[in-house]
Amino acid sequence: MRTTLLALSILTMLAATAGDAVAQTPAFGRLYYEGAIVRTVVPPAAMPNRGRDDLYAIDGGAAGQLAVIAVAPGDREYHGGQWAFHGVVWNVTPYLLTSADAVLAAAASGDVTITRVPDNDFKCPVQP
């Protein structure tokens, strides 16, 4: 039951970042990767404490903000979308973050706070 609820909450998070795209395409969500938008291709599956690929879920971001991933298919470090969930909250007025480097730079400057949440780790492959 807990796994089902977690998967549902992750799907809800991805759907919220995807807007109308969820209803119009077979993708379940959109994410930023190195300034480009990539899509998820299957429903997320919970896998607590087993994430290997960093995903930054940005709370209350600027208009157009999506979650940000650090790796994608074609990267040697990509593990098929085994997402290590990181919650990101703003300490300043939000601005658009479209890459993992931008998220980490915002954290280094104190603009955001990143919190690792291993209980929210999940698997969901992406398509560039």
HELIX and SHEET records of a PDB file:
HELIX    1   1 ARG A    2  ALA A   18  1                                  17    
HELIX    2   2 ALA A   21  GLN A   24  1                                   4    
HELIX    3   3 ALA A  100  ALA A  108  1                                   9    
HELIX    4   4 PRO A  118  ASN A  120  5                                   3    
SHEET    1   A 8 ALA A  45  ALA A  46  0                                        
SHEET    2   A 8 PHE A 122  LYS A 123 -1                                        
SHEET    3   A 8 GLN A  82  TRP A  90 -1                                        
SHEET    4   A 8 ASP A  53  ASP A  59  1                                        
SHEET    5   A 8 ALA A  67  ILE A  69 -1                                        
SHEET    6   A 8 ARG A  30  TYR A  33  1                                        
SHEET    7   A 8 ALA A  36  THR A  40 -1                                        
SHEET    8   A 8 VAL A 126  GLN A 127 -1                                        
SHEET    1   B 4 ALA A  45  ALA A  46  0                                        
SHEET    2   B 4 PHE A 122  LYS A 123 -1                                        
SHEET    3   B 4 GLN A  82  TRP A  90 -1                                        
SHEET    4   B 4 VAL A 112  ARG A 116 -1                                        
END                                                                             
